[in-house]
Amino acid sequence: MRKFAKLVLWTLVAMVVPAAAMAADGGANAGPGIGAGLAVGLAGLGCGIGQGMTAGNTTAGIARNPGAAGSMFTNFILAMVLIESIAIYGFVIAFLLLP
């Protein structure tokens, strides 16, 4: 838990320091860039976690029951496509936020 707390803290520091530097210049261009970066970054983070969990659980399920590999693989591909669509939505939102 300590490592996760440190990761969250340093992530927040890495996000706040550039925003503070842009605020010193008046912050004219700070909003859309930060929003676009957060859209892509958070979508990518969520998709990476989701895909990792899906792949790991599918692999464990196939290892336990090799006979059901066909139906599990079909569900696995469908889940990966749906998870990846979230990353694409984040990418589209980032493009919409940029001027």
MOSULSUL-V187590 format. One record per run of one state. SS is the DSSP state (~ for helix, > for strand, _ for the rest). FROM is the first residue (numbers start at 0). LEN is the number of residues. If there is no record, write none. Layout:
# MOSULSUL-V187590
((SS	FROM	LEN) (SS	FROM	LEN))
This chain:
# MOSULSUL-V187590
((_	0	1) (~	1	23) (_	24	5) (~	29	35) (_	64	1) (~	65	32) (_	97	2))
